[in-house]
Amino acid sequence: MVTPQTNITLEEAARLLPAFHSYAICGHVNPDGDCIGSQLALAHALRLMGKEVVCLLAAPDSVPHNLGFLPGVQDLVAGESCDFVPECFVGVDVPTAERLGGAKQVLDKTQVSFTIDHHASESTYAKHVYVDPSSPSASMLVWKLIELMGAQNADSALCAMTGLITDTGRFANQNTTSESLRVAADLMDQGANPSAISREIFQSRRLASLKLEGVMLAHMNIEEDGAFAWSYLTNEDFVSCDAVKADSEPLVGTLRSIEGVRVALILKENDEGTVRGSLRAKDDTNVALVAESYGGGGHKAAAGFTFEGSLDDALAQVPARVREFCFGKEA
């Protein structure tokens, strides 16, 4: 079911998008497998069609190391320092202009723009919009678009499968659908190897990430009769473990994996005086409501946000809001 802001079909996007010669493709800040996979899948398809393409990073941070195997990832450019002016700007897996970060300056110089996404939002930044929140990943929508353009190729399939595997949690999350499995079969037929992707994504953690997990578990709190697990990490924790922010990405999943836990939260201190929050649900609890209350977003079972303030303030406020929104407890 597409959103009210959607003004084109994928078929129309497949007809309109190839009309240009040069493109910039960008995802959201704090990119994940679906974000990077969607960008690169579309980029490979457009290049196959003879187009000039630059893939942008919304923020100049590094791509998570476990995505380094994706073809073309080494060519990603920080949007804030990019002076390329494309004919067409495409946002994938990114619902609002704010989440484009520094790449918004490229969007502002571009005459034509598209959004291909699965995050519902009340606003949009693009001229041509296709948003389907029922899709388990943006990369699945991108792959459908690639098929409609007749630009299927092995590199795009690998990147799209990566996005699909990461956003469905290896097809174990609540958003897994029968259609996603059919698309996965199509991607395999194009050469994407799900076991190799899973090995790179889920079985290649740095030692620093495991050390950080130990610290996170030491900070862990279990509440609501075991249904709510939350923890936090300070900047000093990252330094002591010789870790980077990407090393903390799997940790909210660790909290969610605990028996009896329905909702998991992790709060991570940022250098700029803010706190990054990640939420996961194991059942039908809508954790996106918590994220949206802080200006963030995501999906019912997986969402994120940035808390404007200190870690101490976040620790005092955010768990209480989770208890209120997810467990019906007054703050």
C-alpha positions in Angstrom: 0.0 0.0 0.0 1.7 3.2 -1.2 1.6 6.5 0.8 -0.6 9.5 0.0 2.6 11.4 -1.1 3.3 8.8 -3.8 2.6 10.3 -7.2 4.0 7.8 -9.6 4.0 4.0 -10.1 7.1 2.0 -10.4 6.2 1.5 -14.0 6.2 5.2 -14.5 9.4 5.6 -12.6 11.0 3.0 -14.9 9.9 5.0 -17.9 10.9 8.4 -16.6 14.2 7.7 -14.8 16.3 6.6 -17.8 15.6 9.9 -19.6 18.6 11.6 -18.1 22.4 11.2 -18.5 23.8 12.0 -15.1 22.6 11.0 -11.6 23.4 11.4 -7.9 22.0 8.6 -5.7 21.9 9.0 -1.9 20.5 7.2 1.1 20.1 8.2 4.8 22.6 9.2 7.5 23.9 6.2 9.5 23.6 4.0 6.4 22.8 0.3 6.8 22.8 -2.6 4.4 19.5 -1.7 2.8 20.6 1.9 2.3 23.9 1.2 0.7 22.6 -1.9 -1.1 19.8 0.1 -2.7 22.1 2.9 -3.8 24.6 0.6 -5.4 22.0 -1.7 -7.0 20.5 1.2 -8.8 23.8 2.7 -9.7 25.0 -0.5 -11.4 21.8 -0.7 -13.3 22.0 2.8 -14.6 25.7 2.5 -15.5 24.7 -0.6 -17.5 22.4 1.7 -19.4 25.3 4.0 -20.2 24.6 6.6 -17.5 27.0 8.7 -15.4 26.3 8.0 -11.7 27.7 9.2 -8.4 26.6 7.6 -5.1 26.6 9.9 -2.1 27.0 9.5 1.6 24.6 11.6 3.7 27.4 12.1 6.2 31.2 11.8 5.8 31.4 8.8 8.1 32.7 5.5 6.9 30.5 2.8 5.5 30.1 -0.1 8.0 33.1 -2.4 7.5 30.9 -5.4 6.9 29.5 -3.8 3.8 32.9 -3.4 2.3 32.4 -6.4 0.0 29.7 -4.7 -2.0 30.9 -3.8 -5.6 31.3 0.0 -5.9 31.2 0.8 -2.2 34.7 2.3 -2.4 33.5 5.0 -4.8 30.9 6.5 -2.4 31.4 10.2 -2.0 30.6 12.5 1.0 27.6 14.5 -0.1 28.6 17.7 1.7 31.8 18.0 -0.3 30.5 16.8 -3.6 30.6 19.5 -6.4 29.0 17.3 -9.0 25.7 18.7 -10.3 23.6 15.8 -11.8 20.6 16.1 -14.1 18.7 13.8 -11.7 18.8 13.2 -7.9 17.5 9.9 -6.6 16.9 9.3 -2.9 16.6 5.6 -1.8 15.7 4.4 1.6 15.5 8.0 2.9 12.1 9.6 3.7 13.0 13.2 4.5 15.4 15.9 3.3 16.8 16.2 6.8 18.0 12.6 6.6 19.9 13.3 3.4 22.4 15.2 5.6 25.1 17.0 3.7 23.9 15.6 0.4 20.9 17.9 0.5 23.1 20.6 -1.1 23.4 18.4 -4.2 19.6 17.9 -4.2 19.1 21.6 -4.1 21.1 22.1 -7.3 19.3 19.4 -9.2 16.2 20.1 -11.3 14.6 16.6 -11.2 14.4 14.3 -8.2 13.0 10.9 -7.4 12.3 9.0 -4.1 12.1 5.2 -4.0 11.5 4.2 -0.4 9.6 2.1 2.1 9.5 4.6 5.0 6.2 6.4 5.4 6.5 10.2 6.0 4.1 13.1 6.0 6.5 15.2 3.9 8.6 14.6 0.8 11.5 16.3 -0.9 11.3 14.8 -4.4 9.3 15.7 -7.5 8.6 12.0 -8.3 7.7 9.9 -5.3 7.2 6.2 -4.8 6.9 5.0 -1.2 5.5 1.6 -0.3 5.7 0.9 3.5 4.5 -2.6 3.0 7.8 -3.5 1.3 10.3 -5.2 3.7 13.2 -3.2 2.1 13.9 -0.3 -0.2 16.2 -2.6 -2.1 13.3 -4.9 -3.1 11.5 -1.9 -4.6 14.8 -0.8 -6.4 15.1 -4.3 -7.8 11.6 -4.2 -9.2 12.5 -0.9 -10.8 15.6 -2.4 -12.3 13.6 -5.3 -13.7 11.1 -2.9 -15.2 14.0 -0.9 -16.8 15.4 -4.2 -18.2 18.8 -3.6 -16.5 19.2 -6.7 -14.4 22.8 -7.6 -13.6 24.8 -9.7 -11.1 26.2 -6.7 -9.2 22.8 -5.1 -8.8 21.4 -8.4 -7.6 24.2 -8.8 -5.0 23.5 -5.3 -3.7 19.8 -5.7 -3.6 20.0 -9.1 -1.9 22.2 -7.5 0.8 19.5 -4.9 1.5 16.8 -7.5 1.6 18.7 -9.8 3.9 19.7 -7.1 6.3 16.3 -5.4 6.6 14.5 -8.8 7.1 17.1 -10.1 9.5 18.0 -13.0 7.2 14.2 -13.5 6.5 13.5 -13.9 10.2 11.9 -10.6 11.1 8.2 -9.8 11.1 8.4 -7.9 7.8 9.4 -11.0 5.8 6.7 -11.7 3.2 6.1 -14.4 0.6 6.9 -11.8 -2.1 10.3 -11.1 -0.5 11.2 -14.8 -0.7 10.1 -14.8 -4.4 12.2 -11.8 -5.1 15.1 -13.4 -3.2 14.8 -16.4 -5.6 15.0 -14.0 -8.6 18.1 -12.4 -7.1 19.7 -15.8 -6.6 18.9 -16.6 -10.3 20.9 -13.4 -11.2 23.9 -14.7 -9.2 23.4 -13.3 -5.7 24.6 -15.7 -3.0 22.7 -15.3 0.3 25.0 -17.5 2.3 28.1 -15.5 1.2 26.3 -12.2 2.0 25.2 -13.5 5.4 28.8 -14.5 6.1 30.0 -11.0 5.3 27.3 -9.2 7.2 26.6 -11.4 10.3 29.8 -13.5 10.7 32.5 -10.8 10.2 32.3 -8.8 13.4 35.4 -7.0 14.6 36.9 -7.9 17.9 36.2 -4.3 19.0 32.5 -5.0 18.4 32.5 -8.0 20.7 34.4 -6.0 23.4 31.8 -3.3 23.1 29.0 -5.9 23.5 30.5 -6.9 26.8 30.4 -3.2 28.0 26.8 -2.8 26.7 25.7 -5.9 28.6 27.3 -4.6 31.8 25.2 -1.5 31.4 22.0 -3.4 30.6 18.7 -3.0 32.4 15.8 -5.5 32.3 12.4 -4.1 33.1 8.7 -4.8 32.6 8.9 -8.4 33.9 11.7 -9.1 31.4 9.9 -7.6 28.4 12.0 -4.4 28.1 15.8 -4.5 27.8 17.8 -1.3 27.4 21.4 -0.2 27.6 23.8 2.5 26.7 27.3 3.3 25.5 29.4 6.4 26.3 32.1 7.9 24.1 34.6 6.6 26.6 33.3 3.1 26.0 34.0 3.3 22.3 37.5 4.6 23.0 38.3 1.9 25.6 37.2 -0.8 23.2 39.0 0.8 20.2 35.6 0.7 18.5 33.8 2.9 16.0 30.1 3.7 15.9 29.5 1.0 13.3 30.8 -1.6 15.7 27.7 -1.0 17.8 25.1 -1.8 15.1 24.5 -5.4 16.0 24.1 -4.7 19.8 20.4 -3.8 19.9 19.8 -7.2 18.2 21.7 -8.8 21.1 19.2 -7.2 23.6 16.2 -8.2 21.5 17.5 -11.8 21.3 17.1 -12.3 25.1 14.4 -14.7 26.1 11.2 -12.9 27.0 12.3 -9.5 25.7 9.7 -7.8 23.5 11.3 -4.3 23.2 15.0 -3.4 23.0 16.6 0.0 23.2 20.2 1.1 23.0 21.4 4.7 23.5 24.8 5.7 22.1 26.5 9.0 23.0 27.7 11.1 20.0 30.6 13.5 19.9 28.4 16.5 19.0 26.4 16.4 22.2 23.6 14.3 21.0 22.6 10.6 21.5 21.7 8.1 18.9 18.9 5.7 19.9 18.0 2.4 18.3 14.8 0.5 19.0 13.7 -3.1 18.1 10.6 -5.1 18.8 10.2 -8.8 18.8 6.4 -8.8 18.6 3.8 -6.4 17.2 4.8 -3.5 19.5 5.2 -0.3 17.4 8.6 1.1 18.4 8.5 3.6 15.6 6.1 5.7 17.7 8.9 6.3 20.2 11.4 7.2 17.5 8.9 9.6 15.8 8.3 11.4 19.1 12.0 12.4 18.9 11.9 13.3 15.2 13.2 10.0 14.1 11.4 7.2 12.3 11.6 3.7 10.8 9.3 0.7 11.0 7.1 -0.9 13.5 9.7 -3.4 14.6 12.9 -1.3 13.9 13.3 2.4 14.3 15.9 5.0 15.2 16.2 8.6 16.3 18.6 11.3 17.5 18.1 12.7 21.0 19.1 16.4 21.2 20.8 16.5 24.6 23.3 14.8 26.9 23.4 11.1 27.5 22.3 11.7 31.1 19.2 13.5 29.9 18.5 10.6 27.4 18.9 8.0 30.1 16.4 9.9 32.3 13.8 10.4 29.5 13.9 7.8 26.8 13.4 4.5 28.7 10.5 6.3 30.4 9.0 7.1 27.1 9.4 3.5 25.9 7.5 2.4 29.0 4.8 4.9 28.3 4.4 4.2 24.5 5.1 0.5 24.4 3.9 -0.7 27.8 1.2 1.8 28.7 3.0 3.2 31.8 2.7 6.9 32.6 5.9 8.8 32.4 
